[in-house]
Amino acid sequence: METYDIAVIPVKDIVNLASVAVVDAQENGIGE
């Protein structure tokens, strides 16, 4: 179970970082 938890946490972090990056890009007008 420990291995499973360790594998899941980074995935959630990556998803969160990706979501934040997309929001920042939209707010800053990048890509328009």
C-alpha positions as CSV (number, residue, x, y, z in Angstrom):
1,M,0.0,0.0,0.0
2,E,2.9,2.4,0.7
3,T,4.2,2.0,-2.8
4,Y,0.7,2.8,-4.2
5,D,0.3,5.9,-2.1
6,I,3.7,7.2,-3.1
7,A,2.9,6.6,-6.7
8,V,-0.5,8.4,-6.5
9,I,0.7,11.6,-4.7
10,P,3.0,12.8,-7.4
11,V,0.3,12.3,-10.0
12,K,-2.1,14.5,-8.1
13,D,0.7,17.1,-7.7
14,I,1.4,17.1,-11.4
15,V,-2.3,17.5,-12.2
16,N,-2.6,20.4,-9.8
17,L,0.5,22.1,-11.2
18,A,-0.8,21.6,-14.7
19,S,-4.2,23.1,-13.8
20,V,-2.5,26.1,-12.1
21,A,-0.3,26.6,-15.2
22,V,-3.3,26.6,-17.5
23,V,-5.2,29.1,-15.2
24,D,-2.1,31.4,-15.0
25,A,-1.7,31.3,-18.8
26,Q,-5.3,32.2,-19.4
27,E,-5.2,35.0,-16.8
28,N,-1.9,36.4,-18.3
29,G,-3.3,36.2,-21.8
30,I,-0.6,33.8,-23.0
31,G,-1.5,31.9,-26.2
32,E,-4.1,34.5,-27.3
